[in-house]
């Protein structure tokens, strides 16, 4: 069916309104384990991230209030971050603590600070509206990074594409059979005909897909000693700023795919989709996986295979966005696998009070 989708054009900076009063992922703990500040633009805002010598993670506007040099050009000291131009020293709260050669520090000499919380090896940053600069709730939990049954590793990718195209991709895993043939894909028809259930609650969407009696894809067969055919699951949980995707498989007809304690091969993915600008995105991801039945680790292999699949997705999404820019606005059709992505887009549209650009106006 035709719909009212209009591909995103090349927007002017700041045209797109992002959902506020949310925790977004700004990075990972290990990115601040170096003795240098980290510059990162998030939701069109230049931010400098750093860790003080006492271990505190902090986030400030990346601009000195004296002559506007990025503070990310500075150096980290015991009390905070020192500007690399004239040496003004700023604490983790943004207050200027010292002006070299000047005894008095004006009270207005400070830079905006952002609430940054380090939790489960994730750096969560709060972006609130004018009435909610203080967080309304704690950052989300992600227990799999500390679960002794799992090992995990992660990375950061940069996309030359708007963030909601990444949401669309992650909420529709039917593409695995076509885009990821060498790794986690498998038979394309199996993916397109998977049993699928989509649920919505508040600002979240949950998509559950089951593929029974299927052939193990290359990544699964290499990572786990399956006997033959497998019953495979994909459980996708969408939140405004991130997605949690639990995929895996058991030997066919051995366990219920509805049992939360089922065994087999597990891959639990964290996908932090944080807008950089209107048309570029930071993609923060980790993959947690369980050990083989003999106790051996498959982390290296799973990480490498996962990274390969995300690189393949990146190529597709950036090419998709380029083509949307090239061809301009025009009708597109909706098919059965788009339900989850459509609901997520309507949630974002409602939170931003922006016209919906969902894939479909009818689902």
Buried (B, 14 or more C-beta within 10 A) or exposed (E): EEBBBBBBEEEEEEBBBBBBBBBBBBBBBEBBEEEEBBBBBBBBBBBBBBBBEEEBBBBBBBBBBBEEBBBBBBBBEEBBBBBBBBBBBBBBEBBBBBBEEEEEBEEEBBBEBBBBBBBBBBBBBBBBEEEEBEBEEEBBEBEBBEEEEBBBBBBBBEBEBBBBBBBBBBBBBBBBBEBBBEBBBBBBEBBBEBEBEBEBEEBBBBBBBBBBEBBBBBBBBEBBEBEEBBBBBBBBBBBBBBBBBBBBBBBBEEBEBEEEEBEBBBBBBBBBBBBBBBBBBBBBBBBBBBEEEEEEEBBEEBBEBBBBBBEBBBEBBBEBBEEBBEEEEEEBEBEEBBBBBBBBBBBBBEBBEBEBBBBBBEB
